[in-house]
Amino acid sequence: MAQQQNKLKLYSYWISSCSWRIRIALNLKGLQYQYIPVNLLKGEHFSPEFQRLNPIGYVPVLVDGDIVVSDSFAIFMYLEEKYPQIPLLPPDLPKKALNIQAANIVSSSIQPLQNLAVLKYIEEKTSPDEIIPWAKFHIEKGFAALEKLLKDHAGRYATGDEVSMADVFLAPQIFNGIKRFNVDMAKFPLLTRLNEAYSELPEFQKATPENQPDAPLA
Ligand SMILES: N[C@@H](CCC(=O)N[C@@H](CS)C(=O)NCC(=O)O)C(=O)O
């Protein structure tokens, strides 16, 4: 069983939902890590040093000794295999597939469409007024699919009564939908209920943007 030998390093930005997923996973797995802030608004992700770690220049990046992994999905899978003591993927194959599907809806069919770089592009090519409607449209499409996908499987959490991968990806995305893009959550009762359940868990609370060292002082 792999023990934690090196202190992990996480390159993260306080409000980045992709970084936030990994903060939750690390907390749930009880792994200590060093937090290295990358200020996206100041463009620190475009620096040559950061781009050497992740050529596409996005957070998060995890450094584990000599190993560098970027992309939250890849980092999650890496952590799951390297640190299996507290698993976040269920052994039951259909349930595992459901978790991967739900997580991937967030990470490939929702978040990329509301990423900073995409919103800047929309703003430049159309107008600042198009940003929120664009993001909202894609988030709501994804949320509608997630409601349908999970409705017959959810327990206290997304795929049952144990916290698992789907929850790790859902929590930051639901928060973003509500706080940054004014999504009307009345249309998504299951996601609303899950969001309430997440807010009670210390591992999720510790990972929220306002609790990060690079969060601006209120
Ligand atoms: N698929 C990647 C996406 C990473 C990503 O989009 N990160 C955002 C923050 S959540 C970022 O660094 N954005 C910088 C930019 O858009 O310029 C992942 O899941 O890690």
Ligand as a Chemical Component Dictionary entry (heavy atoms), coordinates in Angstrom:
data_LIG
# 
_chem_comp.id                   LIG 
_chem_comp.type                 NON-POLYMER 
_chem_comp.pdbx_formal_charge   0 
_chem_comp.three_letter_code    LIG 
# 
loop_
_chem_comp_atom.comp_id 
_chem_comp_atom.atom_id 
_chem_comp_atom.alt_atom_id 
_chem_comp_atom.type_symbol 
_chem_comp_atom.charge 
_chem_comp_atom.model_Cartn_x 
_chem_comp_atom.model_Cartn_y 
_chem_comp_atom.model_Cartn_z 
_chem_comp_atom.pdbx_ordinal 
LIG N1  N1  N 0 -9.463  19.836 -17.946 1  
LIG C1  C1  C 0 -8.679  20.658 -17.086 2  
LIG C2  C2  C 0 -9.168  22.090 -17.180 3  
LIG C3  C3  C 0 -8.324  23.007 -16.348 4  
LIG C4  C4  C 0 -8.853  24.427 -16.364 5  
LIG O1  O1  O 0 -9.672  24.805 -17.210 6  
LIG N2  N2  N 0 -8.408  25.185 -15.373 7  
LIG C5  C5  C 0 -8.854  26.561 -15.295 8  
LIG C6  C6  C 0 -9.278  26.903 -13.863 9  
LIG S1  S1  S 0 -10.663 25.895 -13.362 10 
LIG C7  C7  C 0 -7.728  27.486 -15.708 11 
LIG O2  O2  O 0 -6.577  27.273 -15.347 12 
LIG N3  N3  N 0 -8.067  28.524 -16.476 13 
LIG C8  C8  C 0 -7.117  29.480 -16.947 14 
LIG C9  C9  C 0 -7.559  30.107 -18.237 15 
LIG O3  O3  O 0 -8.674  29.843 -18.680 16 
LIG O4  O4  O 0 -6.785  30.892 -18.779 17 
LIG C10 C10 C 0 -8.797  20.144 -15.638 18 
LIG O5  O5  O 0 -9.793  19.519 -15.318 19 
LIG O6  O6  O 0 -7.861  20.337 -14.846 20 
# 
loop_
_chem_comp_bond.comp_id 
_chem_comp_bond.atom_id_1 
_chem_comp_bond.atom_id_2 
_chem_comp_bond.value_order 
_chem_comp_bond.pdbx_ordinal 
LIG N1  C1  SING 1  
LIG C1  C2  SING 2  
LIG C1  C10 SING 3  
LIG C2  C3  SING 4  
LIG C3  C4  SING 5  
LIG C4  O1  DOUB 6  
LIG C4  N2  SING 7  
LIG N2  C5  SING 8  
LIG C5  C6  SING 9  
LIG C5  C7  SING 10 
LIG C6  S1  SING 11 
LIG C7  O2  DOUB 12 
LIG C7  N3  SING 13 
LIG N3  C8  SING 14 
LIG C8  C9  SING 15 
LIG C9  O3  DOUB 16 
LIG C9  O4  SING 17 
LIG C10 O5  DOUB 18 
LIG C10 O6  SING 19 
# 
